[in-house]
Amino acid sequence: MIPSHLTVVDGDTVRLSGQSIRLVGFDTPETYRAECASERRLGDAATDRLRDLLAGASSAQLAYLPRRDQYGRDLARLMLDGQDVADIMVGEGLARRYTGGHRQSWC
């Protein structure tokens, strides 16, 4: 079952009960601080897709990591109906694999 208070912030961030959670294993283009129009478009598409995935799932599981990111967000892997969201988003070309460190530009 999907908690009604699990909401999408952007393509790789969700909010649960007011707490921001950075999803791990992938990186999507920025929507708020996009460097170019194409990054914003792809970031919006990734955000919409994550919303669609969440809305269509019958179960969600967050597997939290024991640390936070540089912005103080919890880190977690999101599984929807047993599938890793990172695999879906990367497979659909809406994200890149990411394990931390320097991020590549989307422009």
DORO-621800 format. One record per residue: x, y, z of N, C-alpha, C in turn; residue number from 1. Coordinates in Angstrom, 1 decimal. Atoms other than C-alpha are relative to their C-alpha. Last residue first. Example, Ala and Ser with C-alpha at 12.3 -4.5 7.8 and 13.67 -1.06 7.14 Angstrom:
% residues 2
+--------+--------+--------+--------+---------+--------+--------+--------+--------+-----+
:  neast : nnorth :    nup : caeast : canorth :   caup :  ceast : cnorth :    cup : num :
+--------+--------+--------+--------+---------+--------+--------+--------+--------+-----+
:   -0.9 :   -1.1 :    0.0 :   13.7 :    -1.1 :    7.1 :   -0.8 :    1.1 :    0.8 :   2 :
:    0.9 :   -1.2 :    0.0 :   12.3 :    -4.5 :    7.8 :    0.9 :    1.2 :    0.0 :   1 :
+--------+--------+--------+--------+---------+--------+--------+--------+--------+-----+
//
This chain:
% residues 107
+--------+--------+--------+--------+---------+--------+--------+--------+--------+-----+
:  neast : nnorth :    nup : caeast : canorth :   caup :  ceast : cnorth :    cup : num :
+--------+--------+--------+--------+---------+--------+--------+--------+--------+-----+
:    0.1 :   -0.9 :    1.2 :   22.9 :    20.6 :  -21.0 :    1.1 :   -0.3 :   -1.0 : 107 :
:    1.0 :    0.5 :    0.9 :   22.4 :    17.7 :  -18.5 :   -0.1 :    0.9 :   -1.3 : 106 :
:    0.9 :   -1.0 :    0.4 :   25.7 :    18.4 :  -16.7 :   -1.1 :   -0.7 :   -1.0 : 105 :
:   -0.2 :   -0.5 :    1.4 :   27.4 :    15.5 :  -15.1 :   -1.1 :    1.0 :   -0.3 : 104 :
:    1.1 :    0.3 :    0.9 :   27.2 :    15.1 :  -11.3 :    0.3 :    0.6 :   -1.3 : 103 :
:    0.3 :   -1.0 :    1.0 :   30.3 :    15.1 :   -9.1 :   -1.0 :   -0.5 :   -1.0 : 102 :
:   -1.1 :   -0.8 :    0.6 :   30.2 :    12.8 :   -6.1 :   -0.5 :    1.0 :   -1.1 : 101 :
:   -0.6 :   -1.1 :   -0.8 :   27.5 :    10.3 :   -5.3 :    1.1 :    0.7 :   -0.7 : 100 :
:   -0.3 :    0.6 :   -1.3 :   26.3 :     6.9 :   -6.6 :    0.7 :    1.1 :    0.9 :  99 :
:   -0.7 :   -0.9 :   -0.8 :   24.5 :     8.0 :   -9.7 :    0.3 :   -0.6 :    1.4 :  98 :
:   -0.5 :    0.6 :   -1.3 :   23.1 :     6.1 :  -12.6 :    0.8 :    1.0 :    0.7 :  97 :
:   -1.3 :    0.6 :    0.1 :   21.5 :     8.5 :  -15.1 :    0.3 :   -0.7 :    1.3 :  96 :
:   -1.0 :   -0.2 :   -1.1 :   17.9 :     9.5 :  -15.3 :    1.3 :   -0.7 :   -0.4 :  95 :
:    0.4 :   -1.2 :   -0.8 :   14.9 :     9.9 :  -17.7 :    1.0 :    0.3 :    1.1 :  94 :
:   -0.7 :   -1.1 :    0.4 :   16.2 :     7.5 :  -20.3 :   -0.3 :    1.3 :    0.7 :  93 :
:    0.8 :   -0.8 :    0.8 :   13.5 :     4.9 :  -19.7 :    0.7 :    1.3 :   -0.5 :  92 :
:    0.4 :    0.7 :    1.2 :   15.9 :     2.4 :  -18.4 :   -0.8 :    0.8 :   -1.0 :  91 :
:   -1.2 :    0.1 :    0.8 :   17.4 :     5.0 :  -16.0 :   -0.3 :   -0.8 :   -1.3 :  90 :
:   -0.3 :   -1.3 :    0.5 :   14.0 :     5.8 :  -14.6 :    1.2 :    0.0 :   -0.9 :  89 :
:    1.1 :   -0.5 :    1.0 :   12.9 :     2.2 :  -14.3 :    0.4 :    1.3 :   -0.6 :  88 :
:   -0.1 :    0.8 :    1.3 :   16.2 :     0.9 :  -12.8 :   -1.0 :    0.5 :   -1.0 :  87 :
:   -1.3 :   -0.4 :    0.7 :   16.3 :     3.8 :  -10.2 :    0.1 :   -0.8 :   -1.4 :  86 :
:    0.3 :   -1.2 :    0.8 :   12.6 :     3.1 :   -9.3 :    1.2 :    0.5 :   -0.8 :  85 :
:   -0.8 :   -1.1 :   -0.4 :   13.7 :    -0.4 :   -8.1 :   -0.3 :    1.2 :   -0.9 :  84 :
:   -1.0 :   -0.5 :    1.0 :   10.9 :    -2.8 :   -8.8 :    0.7 :    1.2 :    0.5 :  83 :
:   -1.2 :    0.8 :    0.0 :    9.1 :    -4.8 :   -6.1 :    1.1 :    0.4 :   -1.0 :  82 :
:    0.4 :    1.3 :    0.5 :    5.7 :    -3.2 :   -6.7 :    1.2 :   -0.9 :   -0.2 :  81 :
:    1.5 :    0.0 :    0.2 :    7.4 :     0.1 :   -6.2 :   -0.3 :   -1.3 :   -0.7 :  80 :
:    0.5 :    1.1 :    0.8 :   10.9 :     0.1 :   -4.6 :   -1.5 :    0.1 :   -0.1 :  79 :
:    1.4 :    0.2 :    0.1 :   12.5 :     3.3 :   -3.5 :   -0.4 :   -1.1 :   -0.9 :  78 :
:    0.3 :    0.7 :    1.3 :   16.1 :     3.4 :   -2.3 :   -1.5 :   -0.2 :    0.0 :  77 :
:    0.7 :    1.2 :    0.0 :   16.6 :     5.9 :    0.5 :   -0.1 :   -0.5 :   -1.4 :  76 :
:   -0.3 :    0.7 :    1.2 :   18.7 :     8.9 :    1.6 :   -0.7 :   -1.4 :    0.0 :  75 :
:   -0.1 :    1.4 :   -0.1 :   17.3 :    11.3 :    4.2 :    0.4 :   -0.6 :   -1.4 :  74 :
:    1.1 :    0.9 :    0.4 :   17.8 :    14.9 :    3.3 :    0.4 :   -1.4 :    0.4 :  73 :
:    0.7 :    0.5 :   -1.2 :   20.2 :    17.1 :    5.3 :   -1.1 :   -0.9 :   -0.3 :  72 :
:    1.1 :   -0.9 :   -0.3 :   21.3 :    19.1 :    2.2 :   -0.8 :   -0.4 :    1.2 :  71 :
:   -0.5 :   -1.3 :   -0.4 :   24.7 :    17.4 :    2.0 :   -1.0 :    1.0 :    0.4 :  70 :
:   -0.8 :   -0.7 :    1.0 :   23.0 :    14.0 :    2.0 :    0.4 :    1.3 :    0.5 :  69 :
:    0.7 :   -1.0 :    0.7 :   22.0 :    12.0 :    5.0 :    0.8 :    0.6 :   -1.1 :  68 :
:   -0.6 :   -1.3 :    0.0 :   23.3 :     8.7 :    6.5 :   -0.9 :    1.0 :   -0.8 :  67 :
:   -0.3 :   -0.5 :   -1.4 :   22.3 :     5.2 :    7.5 :    0.6 :    1.4 :    0.0 :  66 :
:   -1.4 :    0.1 :   -0.2 :   20.6 :     4.5 :    4.1 :    0.3 :    0.6 :    1.4 :  65 :
:   -0.8 :   -1.1 :   -0.4 :   16.8 :     4.0 :    4.1 :    1.5 :   -0.3 :    0.2 :  64 :
:   -1.1 :    0.6 :   -0.7 :   15.0 :     1.3 :    2.2 :    1.0 :    1.1 :    0.3 :  63 :
:   -1.2 :   -0.8 :   -0.1 :   11.7 :     2.8 :    1.2 :    1.0 :   -0.7 :    0.8 :  62 :
:   -0.9 :    0.3 :   -1.1 :    9.0 :     0.4 :    0.1 :    1.2 :    0.9 :   -0.1 :  61 :
:   -1.3 :   -0.8 :    0.0 :    6.0 :     1.1 :   -2.0 :    0.8 :   -0.4 :    1.2 :  60 :
:   -0.8 :    0.1 :   -1.3 :    3.0 :    -1.1 :   -2.9 :    1.3 :    0.8 :   -0.2 :  59 :
:    0.8 :    0.4 :   -1.0 :    0.1 :    -0.9 :   -5.4 :    0.8 :   -0.2 :    1.3 :  58 :
:   -0.5 :    1.1 :   -0.8 :    1.8 :     1.2 :   -7.9 :   -0.9 :   -0.4 :    1.1 :  57 :
:    0.4 :    1.3 :    0.5 :    0.1 :     3.3 :  -10.5 :    0.4 :   -1.2 :    0.8 :  56 :
:    1.5 :    0.1 :    0.0 :    0.1 :     6.6 :   -8.6 :   -0.4 :   -1.3 :   -0.5 :  55 :
:    0.5 :    0.0 :   -1.3 :    3.8 :     6.2 :   -7.7 :   -1.5 :   -0.2 :    0.0 :  54 :
:   -0.4 :    1.3 :   -0.6 :    4.8 :     5.4 :  -11.2 :   -0.5 :   -0.2 :    1.4 :  53 :
:    0.8 :    1.1 :    0.6 :    2.8 :     8.3 :  -12.6 :    0.3 :   -1.4 :    0.6 :  52 :
:    1.3 :   -0.1 :   -0.5 :    4.4 :    10.7 :  -10.1 :   -0.9 :   -1.1 :   -0.6 :  51 :
:    0.0 :    0.5 :   -1.3 :    7.8 :     9.4 :  -11.0 :   -1.4 :    0.1 :    0.7 :  50 :
:   -0.1 :    1.5 :    0.1 :    7.0 :     9.9 :  -14.7 :    0.0 :   -0.6 :    1.4 :  49 :
:    1.3 :    0.5 :    0.4 :    5.9 :    13.5 :  -14.1 :    0.0 :   -1.5 :    0.0 :  48 :
:    0.9 :   -0.2 :   -1.2 :    9.1 :    14.3 :  -12.2 :   -1.4 :   -0.5 :   -0.3 :  47 :
:   -0.4 :    1.0 :   -1.0 :   11.2 :    12.7 :  -15.0 :   -0.9 :    0.2 :    1.3 :  46 :
:    0.5 :    1.3 :    0.4 :    9.3 :    14.7 :  -17.6 :    0.3 :   -1.1 :    1.0 :  45 :
:    1.5 :    0.1 :   -0.1 :    9.8 :    17.9 :  -15.7 :   -0.6 :   -1.3 :   -0.4 :  44 :
:    0.3 :    0.1 :   -1.4 :   13.5 :    17.2 :  -15.4 :   -1.5 :    0.0 :    0.3 :  43 :
:   -0.3 :    1.4 :   -0.4 :   13.7 :    16.5 :  -19.1 :   -0.3 :   -0.2 :    1.5 :  42 :
:    1.1 :    0.9 :    0.6 :   12.0 :    19.8 :  -19.9 :    0.2 :   -1.4 :    0.4 :  41 :
:    1.3 :   -0.2 :   -0.7 :   14.2 :    21.7 :  -17.3 :   -1.1 :   -0.9 :   -0.6 :  40 :
:   -0.1 :    0.6 :   -1.3 :   17.4 :    20.2 :  -18.7 :   -1.3 :    0.1 :    0.7 :  39 :
:    0.1 :    1.4 :    0.3 :   16.4 :    21.1 :  -22.3 :    0.1 :   -0.8 :    1.4 :  38 :
:    1.4 :    0.4 :    0.3 :   15.7 :    24.7 :  -21.2 :   -0.1 :   -1.5 :   -0.2 :  37 :
:    0.5 :   -0.3 :    1.4 :   19.2 :    25.2 :  -19.7 :   -1.4 :   -0.6 :   -0.2 :  36 :
:   -1.0 :   -0.8 :    0.7 :   21.0 :    25.2 :  -16.4 :   -0.4 :    0.4 :   -1.4 :  35 :
:   -0.5 :    0.6 :    1.3 :   18.1 :    23.9 :  -14.4 :    0.9 :    1.0 :   -0.6 :  34 :
:   -1.3 :   -0.7 :    0.3 :   17.9 :    25.2 :  -10.8 :    0.5 :   -0.6 :   -1.3 :  33 :
:    0.0 :   -1.3 :   -0.7 :   14.3 :    24.3 :   -9.9 :    1.2 :    0.8 :   -0.4 :  32 :
:    1.2 :   -0.8 :    0.5 :   13.7 :    21.4 :  -12.4 :    0.0 :    1.4 :    0.6 :  31 :
:    0.6 :   -1.0 :   -0.9 :   17.1 :    19.7 :  -12.2 :   -1.3 :    0.6 :   -0.6 :  30 :
:   -0.3 :   -1.4 :    0.3 :   17.8 :    16.6 :  -14.4 :   -0.7 :    0.9 :    1.0 :  29 :
:    0.8 :   -0.6 :    1.1 :   17.5 :    13.2 :  -12.8 :    0.3 :    1.5 :   -0.2 :  28 :
:    0.1 :   -1.5 :    0.0 :   20.1 :    11.3 :  -10.8 :   -0.9 :    0.4 :   -1.2 :  27 :
:    0.2 :   -0.7 :    1.3 :   20.1 :     7.6 :  -10.0 :   -0.1 :    1.5 :    0.3 :  26 :
:   -0.2 :    0.9 :    1.2 :   21.0 :     5.0 :   -7.4 :   -0.2 :    0.7 :   -1.3 :  25 :
:   -1.3 :    0.4 :    0.4 :   19.5 :     6.8 :   -4.4 :    0.1 :   -0.9 :   -1.2 :  24 :
:   -0.1 :    1.4 :    0.4 :   16.3 :     8.6 :   -3.8 :    1.4 :   -0.3 :   -0.5 :  23 :
:   -0.7 :    0.1 :    1.2 :   16.7 :    11.9 :   -1.8 :    0.1 :   -1.5 :   -0.4 :  22 :
:   -0.9 :    1.2 :    0.2 :   14.1 :    12.0 :    0.9 :    0.5 :    0.0 :   -1.4 :  21 :
:   -0.6 :    0.2 :    1.3 :   12.5 :    15.2 :    2.1 :    0.9 :   -1.2 :    0.0 :  20 :
:   -1.4 :    0.2 :    0.0 :   10.5 :    14.9 :    5.4 :    0.5 :   -0.3 :   -1.4 :  19 :
:   -0.7 :   -1.3 :   -0.1 :    7.0 :    16.5 :    5.5 :    1.5 :   -0.1 :   -0.1 :  18 :
:    0.4 :   -0.7 :   -1.2 :    5.2 :    13.2 :    6.2 :    0.9 :    1.3 :    0.3 :  17 :
:    0.8 :    0.9 :   -0.8 :    7.1 :    11.5 :    3.4 :   -0.3 :    0.7 :    1.3 :  16 :
:    0.3 :   -0.5 :   -1.4 :    8.5 :    13.7 :    0.7 :   -0.9 :   -0.9 :    0.7 :  15 :
:    1.3 :    0.2 :   -0.5 :   10.1 :    12.4 :   -2.5 :   -0.1 :    0.7 :    1.4 :  14 :
:    0.3 :   -0.4 :   -1.4 :   13.2 :    13.3 :   -4.5 :   -1.5 :   -0.1 :    0.3 :  13 :
:   -0.8 :    0.8 :   -0.8 :   14.7 :    11.9 :   -7.7 :   -0.2 :    0.3 :    1.5 :  12 :
:   -0.3 :    1.4 :    0.5 :   12.4 :    13.1 :  -10.4 :    0.8 :   -0.9 :    0.9 :  11 :
:   -0.6 :   -0.1 :    1.4 :   11.1 :    16.1 :   -8.4 :    0.3 :   -1.4 :   -0.4 :  10 :
:   -0.5 :   -1.4 :    0.1 :    9.1 :    16.7 :   -5.2 :    0.6 :    0.3 :   -1.4 :   9 :
:   -1.1 :   -0.2 :    0.9 :    6.9 :    13.6 :   -5.4 :    0.4 :    1.5 :    0.0 :   8 :
:    0.1 :   -0.8 :    1.1 :    4.6 :    12.8 :   -2.5 :    1.3 :    0.2 :   -0.8 :   7 :
:   -1.3 :    0.1 :    0.8 :    4.3 :    10.1 :    0.1 :   -0.3 :    0.8 :   -1.3 :   6 :
:   -0.9 :   -1.1 :   -0.3 :    1.5 :    11.3 :    2.5 :    1.4 :   -0.2 :   -0.7 :   5 :
:    0.5 :   -1.2 :    0.7 :   -1.1 :     9.0 :    0.9 :    0.9 :    1.2 :    0.3 :   4 :
:    0.5 :   -1.0 :   -1.0 :    1.0 :     6.0 :    2.0 :   -0.4 :    1.3 :   -0.8 :   3 :
:   -0.7 :   -1.2 :    0.1 :    1.2 :     3.5 :   -0.8 :   -0.5 :    1.0 :    1.0 :   2 :
:    0.8 :   -1.2 :    0.0 :    0.0 :     0.0 :    0.0 :    0.9 :    1.3 :    0.0 :   1 :
+--------+--------+--------+--------+---------+--------+--------+--------+--------+-----+
//
